[in-house]
Amino acid sequence: MTASKLLPDLLAFEPGWMTIALFSQRDCEYCEEVRENYLRPLVRSRRPRIAVAEFELSGTRRIRDWTGRGPTEAEFARQQKARFAPTLMFFGPAGEVLAEPIIGLSRDFFGAYLEQRIQAASKVIG
């Protein structure tokens, strides 16, 4: 997988927005499936008030988190307790967890799990 296949590493800071964060690893076929079959279509749908970001569990790129600090992707993953790839986490504009994470890929139910978490997160942020 090349870096150009990664989703943005931007977190939503605006009130009422959520960030769906994919924690992934290079050459992870399950991560690729989540990215291409679920998250890219979500981005293309331009669903209101949802940002989608991707962070590599062992990534060395610096990001800007909600505190304004610049941890590496790996440091950010550890802070969020993301240990397995793929993991999807749902965050509010101040970094608060809005819904239970989705860990791994269950092909039969992943779309339903994702929609369920988005709905739950939306209720929390209004």
Buried (B, 14 or more C-beta within 10 A) or exposed (E): BEEEEBBEBEBBBEEEBBBBBBBBBBEBEBBBBBBEEBBBEBBEEEEEBBBBBBBBBEBEBBBEBBEEEEBBBBBBBEEBEBEEBBBBBBBBBEBEBBBBBBBEBEEEEBEEBBEBBBEEBBEEBE
